[in-house]
Structures are given as structure tokens and as C-alpha cells.
Amino acid sequence: MTIGLRPLLALATLARIPVTAITVGLALQVVLGLHRDYTAAGLVTATNTVGAAVSAPLFGYLVDRRGLRPVLVLTATAQALFWTTAPDLPYVALAVAAFAGGMFSLQTNIIVRQCIAAVVPEAKRSAAYTLDAVSTEIAIMLGPFLAGLVAATVSPHILMFAIGTGNVVATAAFAVLDPSMPTRSGDEIVVRPDSSSGREFPLPHWLPMWVTPPLLGVFVAGAATMIVLGGTEVAVIAAMRRADQVAATGVVFAAWSGFSIVGGLLAARLPRTPPARTMLALLALCTAPIGMAGVGWWQLSLALIPAGTLCAPTIGLLAADINRHAPPDRCGTVMGLYSGTCSAGLALGVLLAGSAVDADSPAAGFSSVAAAGLLVAVLVGFYSPAPSR
């Protein structure tokens, strides 16, 4: 079934709300329901996240080979089984089941980004993908908030059922609609260029022919973007803790997401946009000085404005580039691999910033991930000349 962009983005936003609530839901179930510490809660949420990241390429591959609806039927069945049993599981069983639940999670990004490629002309896809990034930010703002509200006013047990119901309903909605997957004409098929001349990085011959230098460059740039964003999260938490204003951390994160939404809405209206690597470089440059902001939640919120407004546009442009360089019969696989790469970048950013904060200060957390992002932007720019827009 063909679905328009507006209803697609509306469905994507609603579908992402329970997905973004999963981490909070599992953590609160472990801490409040099972009366374990936050380290134990972190282990359960981490196993679920790893499962989702590992399964993303497989999800995309199966969509390429079997179609969307059969994969979603399997996903809905597994999600229903996990979320109906998880509230009653002991800790060790929950930790194991959380990985399986992640393996069969709803890969909303893969579905929505492929659907955008099907319903939006290529000239307008960058704007559409940016709006999709805005939709993600809205869900990120709502999901954890609603999860905390339900847990506080009802119970973590009911929260788990609510998250499961939301995931199953969202999966079923996509299965019923079965949105059209992208198709391309023969002249759009991507082949690996001859790298014997120019400055494109030569790739090993054992890689599939559809892995081209520009595609690999987008993978690296996507991971670097997540390094910057993941590291920023850790550095913000560290800065608020140093200022003894941990209670206001949520306000800072909400402001950061709000800036991203505004930036995405503005970027979607632009007739032309810079290359994604340029946006990554700007994001990194704007992230580096955040740590020099004065002590206090409002100073930190103001310092996040430049970098925050660049988040959604950068993510959207990278998604458009991935679609542009993916071959038509490997689109799901490429999107899945890209999703997994971004998850790895996010984890690396958390590790890099955390190490810098422990060794020095929150300011070092911001500057370390900014330096990594800027380095990648320069390298990607050198080896992959910008496509004409």
C-alpha cells in the first residue's frame, strides 16, 4: 500500500514512542520491580540494546529477501511473547530475554527510511529524512517522560505491558499498511567506480561490489555523528553532576532535543543543503566549546543551541546519502548495516567521553568527541568528493 509522507511520519512518531521508552521501562522494572541496583539495570538495558543493534542488518536483509509483512508478523509475535512474560521474570532470566527481545525489536528507522525513498522524489528526500529525524526527536522527548509517569503513578509492571502493547500495535500497523519499498530504474543502480585514479580510497576486492567508497564514507560519517551525540550526552550528565544540578539534567536534554527539532524544521525548508560531511564538521566544531559554558543548567542549555540545531539536519542528510548510494536490491541490508554502525558509534562515543571526563573534566568529554567527529569529517571529505545537489 502506498502511504503519503505526512501519515508515514505521523505513524513513525507514534511507533517510536514505545521504542524510546524501552530503556527506561526495563531499568525501572529492575530497580523498582526486582529491587536491584542501577548497575544491574544498566546490564539489562545494554543487552536489549545490543540485541537490537545486532539484529538490524538481519532485519534489513530479510526485508530485501522476504518482504516487509512476513518479517513484521514474526516481529510482532516475538514482541508480544517478550513483553507479556518479562514483567514476571527473575533478574537473570530477564537479562537473557532482554537480548532476545532486542533481536526481534521493531526496526522503525529501516522501515521508515525505505518508505520515504519510495514515496518522495529524490530531489526532496534530504528534507524528508530531516523531518524524519525531527519525528525521532519528538518521540525521544515523549517516550521516556511517559514511561516515568506511568511507572510513578501506576507501576513498573503495568509500564512493561504498556510498552509491549505499543510495540505490538505499531508493528501490526506497519504490517497492515505494508508500505511500498523503494524501487529504482536501472540507471540508478550503484556500481563500484574505478579507484585507480583520483583520491577515492581503494577497497579490498573481497567486499561486495555494492560497497563503494562513497557508501563506506557515509557509514563512517554516521558512526562519527553518533560518537559526537553519544559523547555529548555523557558530558552533559557529568557537567550537571559537577554543578550539583543533577535534577535539572532532564531540562537540559529537553532543551537540546527542542533545538534539534527547530533546526530540522528550518533545514527542511531550505532549497539546498550542504553535504552531510560539512554538517558533521560544523556539529563537531559547535560541540567542542560547550564545556566552557558557565556552571548551571541554563548556561549549558544556551551553549547547546548551535550544536543542537545541527543534530536533526545532519542525521537527515546522512540518511539521504545512504539511500542515494544503496543499490536497489540491497536497500534494507544497507539501512540495517547503517543502523548497526550508528549504534556502535553511539557506544564508542559514550566510552570516549566517559574516559575523557574521568581523566580530566566534562569539558574534555565534549572536546574529545568533537575532535573525533571533525577528524572523520575531514577524512571523509578528502576521500569522497561531495556529490552535486
N, C-alpha and C positions, 0 to 999 in steps of 0.2 A: 504494500500500500504506500502511495506517495503521500507524504505529510509536509506541510509548509514549514518554513523556518520558525515562525513565531510559536506555533503549537509544539514544535520539536523542542525549542529552548525552554518552553514552559514545562513540558514533561521532564526534560533533563534536570531542571532545577528541583522539581518535586522528587524525582528519583534520587538525586544526590543528597537530599536532606537526611534520610535514614542512613545512607552510606557514611556521611560525615559524623554521624552520631555513634558509630560503632566503637571507636576507640574509647570515648567517654563511657559508653554503656558497659563495655567489658571491664574497664577499670573500676567503675563503681560497683559492679557485681562482685568483683574480687575483694574490694576494700570493705564495702558495706554489707554485702550478702554473705561472703565467705569469711569476713573478718581477718583478712590477710593484709600485709603491708604493701606499700606502693611499689617496692621492688618486684614483688610477686605480680602485682597488677601490670607493671611495665612488661614483664615477661610474656604474659598472656596477650596483651595488645601487640607486642612485637611479633609473636608467632603468627597472629592473624594477618598483620601487615606483610610479613614475608611470604605467607601463602598467597596473598593477592598479587604481590609483585611477581612471584614465580609463575603463576598461572596466566598472567596477562598475555605472553606470547602464544601460549597454547590456546587460549580463548580466541585470539585473532586468527590463528591457523585453522581452528575448527570452523569458524565463521566462513573463511575462504573456501573450505572444502565441503562443508555440510549445509551451509546457510545459517541465517540468524536464528530462526524459530526453533529448530531442534536443540541448539545449544542453550537457548533460553529456557526451554522446558526442563532440561537437565539442571540448569542453574536454579530455577525456582523450586524444584523438588529437593535439591540439596540444601538450599537456604531454609526451606520450611522445616526440614528434619533437624538442622543445627539449632535454629532459634527456638524451637519448641522443646528441645531437650537440654539446651545449655543452661537455663536457669536452675536446674536441679542437679547438675553435675558437680562432683567434688573438684578440688582445685586441679589436681594432676590431669584428670580426665578433661577438664575444661581447657587446659593449656594445649592438649593434643587436639581436641575437637576444634579449637580456635584456628589452628593451622588448616585443617580440612575445610572449615567454614570460609577461610580466606581463599583457598584454592578454588572454591565454587562461588566466589563473590560476583556480584553484578559489575561488569567492566563498563561502566557508563561512558567513560571517555572514549573508548574504542567505538562503541555503538554510535554515539552522537557525532563524533568527528567523521565517521564514514558516511553517515546520513547527510551531514552538511555538504560533503563532496558530491552527493547525489542530487541535492535539491537547489544548490546555489551555484551560479556561474563562476568560473574560475576567477574572473576579474573582481568579484565581490567576496571571495572566500576569506581573505585576510580579515575583513570586517566581521564576517560571520563567526569566524573562530575566536576573534576578540570578544564578541558578545557571549560566546560560549564560556570563555574564561570568566566573564562577569557573572554568568549564571553559577559557576563554581564558587566564586567568592560569596555570593548571596547564600548558597547552601552551607558554606563553611561558617558563616555568621549565625545561621539559624539552627543547624544541626546540633552542635554541642550545647548551645543555650537551651534548646527544648529538651535535650537529654538530661541536663542538670535539673531543669524544672520538674520533669516527671519523676526523676529519682528522689528529689527533695519533697515533693508534695504527695506522691503515691508510694512507690517503692522501686528498688533496682530490678526486682523480679518482673514487675509489670513493664518497666522500661525495656527489658530484653524482649518481651513479647511484642511490644510496640515497634521496636526496631525491626524485628523479624517480619512482622506484618507489612511494614512499609517496604522492606526489600522485596518480599514476595509479590506484593501488589505492583510495584514498579516493574519488576521483571515480567510479570504477566501482561502489563500494559504494553511493553515493548514487543512481547511475543504476539499479542493480538494484532497490533498495528503492523508488525513485521516491516518496518520502514525499508525503503529501497536502498540497496547497497550501490556504491558507485560503479559506473561503467565508463569506459573510455574508448575512444576511437583508436585505431591502430597507430596513428601518428603521435599519440601521447605516450606510447609505451616507452619506459625508461630502459636504456641500454648503457653499459659502462663505456665511457669515452676512452679514447686512446690517450694515455697519460705519458707517452714518450716525449711529448713536448709540453711547454708551459710549466706551471708550478703546481699542478694538481698532484696530490700525494699518491704515489703508486700503491695499489692494494695487492695483497697476496692473491695468487691465482686460485687458491683453494676456496676463497669466498664465493658465494653465489654471484652470478653475473648481474643480478639486480642490485647488488650492494655497490653503489657508485660513490666516488669521493664526496659529491655534494650531500648525498644522503647520510653518509657517515659523519660529515661535518654537522648536520642538524642533530644527529644523535648526541654528539659531544657537546654541542651548544645547549641542548635541552638538559643534559646532566649538569652542566655548569650553572645553568639558571636555577636548578633545584638546589645546587650547592649553596648558592647565594641566599636563596629564600629559606632553606632549612637552617643555615647558619645564623641568619638574621633572627629567626625565632628563638634560638638558644641564647643569642647575645642580648635580646630584649629581656628575656626572663632573668638573665644574670644581672643586667643593669637595674632592673626593678628590685631585685633582691638586695643589691648593694645599696640602693637608695632607701631600703626598708619600706617599700611600697608595693609589696607582692600583691596585695588585694586589688590594686589598680591595673594589674597586668592585662586582664580581660579588656579593660577600656582601651589600652594601647593597641591590642590586637584588633579590636573592633574598628578603631580609627584607621589602622593600616589596611584592613580589608575595604573600608569605605573609600580610602584614597585610590585603591586599585580599581574599584568599581567606577569611580568618576573618570579615572584615566582610560579605562576600557571604553566607556561610553563616548568619550571625546575622540579617542583614536578611531572608533568605528565610523565616525563621520568624516574622517579625513579622506580626500580623493587619492592621495598617495601616502605611503608609509615608508620609513627607512627599512633597510634589510634587518632581519632578525638579529644578526651578529652585532649590528650597530646599537640596537636596543639593549642587547646584553651588555655591551661595553658601557652604555650610559647607566644601566641599572647598577653595575658594579661600581662605577665612579660615584654615583649618588649614595651607595651603601657605605663606602669607606669612611666618610666623616661623621656618620650617625653617632658613633661612640663619643664624639667631642661635645655632644649636646649637654646642657646643664643637668644637674641632678633633679629628677622629678618626672612624673608621668606626662605632664603636659609638654615639657621641653622635648622629651623623647618622641611624643606623638607628632609634634611640629617637625622634628628632624626627619621623620619618616615620610613626609609629604612627597619629596622628589622621587625617592625610590619607590614608594607605594604607588604613585600614579603610573609607573612604568611596568608594574608586575603583570597585569592582565594583557596589555598590548604585546609585551614580549612573549608571553605564553601563547597568545593567539597567532602571532606571526610564525612562531616555531611550528605550531600545528599545521598552519597553511603550507609551510615549506615541506613538512613531512609528507603531506598529501601530494604535493607537486612532484616530489621525487620518487614516490612509491609506485611500483608497477601495478597495473590494474588487477592482476590475478594474485597479488601478494599484499593488498592494501591492509587487510586485517592483521596479517602476520607482522607487517611493518609497524602498524599502530600499536600492536601488543608489545613488540620489542622496544618501541619508543617509551611506552608506559613503564615497562620494567626498568629501562635505563634511567628514567626520571626518578623512579623510586630509589634506585641505587645512589643517584646523585643527592637526593634528599638525605639519605642516611649518612653519606660521606660528609655533607655539609654540617650535619649535627655533630659528627665526630670531630671535624676540623675546628669548628667554632668552640666546641666544648674544651678541646685541648688547649686552644689559644686562651680561653678565659681562665682555665686552671693555671696556666703558666704565667699569665700576665694580668689581664683585666677584660671587662666586657668590651672595651674599645678595640682590643686586639681580636676579639671574636668577629666584630664587624669587618675590620680591615683584612683579616686573613681570608675570609670567604670572598671579599671583594677583589682581592689580588688574584685569587684563583679564577674568578669569573672573567676578569679583564684579560688575564693571560690566555684563556681559552678563546675569547673573542678575537684577540689579535692573531692567534694561530689559525683559527677557522677562516678569518678574513684573508690571510696570506695564501692558504692552500685552496680556498674555494671562492673565486671571484663572485661578486653579487650578481644574481640574476636580474635581468631588466624587468621593471614592473610597469 
